[in-house]
């Protein structure tokens, strides 16, 4: 992580107005569990462009990790306005509802994803994220296994090793086994 952060900081020095670099530096801070830093960086990105793609959802996830559920949900909902059928954004919103204790809304998002899967590809990882938010470990592992079998790459499945939403699973042997099979073990 520190190597990636150094590279992004260098890139930012070279192009301080790059929205992509600014946003991704915020996301990297989130993945490193530096949520205050992530929030500041993502807010800076939104000051440059209030609708820059994925910035609201990344900011929402950083808020959620600080138990700032109202703010986190609001940011995910803002992202959904500009990307209404983006399955990854829906999954992040479903996760947000789940960790905030809004089970019915999280279940509704699962239903939306199920309906969308009849029209287009929806990564099984999306359901895993929502079940993680709901605290349903067995269901989370069931859907992580489906994502693994599906070779889901069109989502943040590649970040499963470091994404804080999966922290509650890290002590479970099934998680270590999944990382081993993905060649992501420490």
Protein Blocks (a to p, Z undefined) as FASTA:
>chain_A
ZZmmmmmmmmmmmmmmbmklmmmmmmmmmmnopaklmmmmmmmmmmmomkbghklmmmmm
mmmmnopaklmmmmmmmmmmmmmmlmklmmmmmmmmmmnopamlmmmmmmmmmmmmmmmc
cdfklmmmmmmmnopaklmmmmmmmmmmnopakbcklmmmmmmklmmmmmpmklmmmmmm
nopaZZ
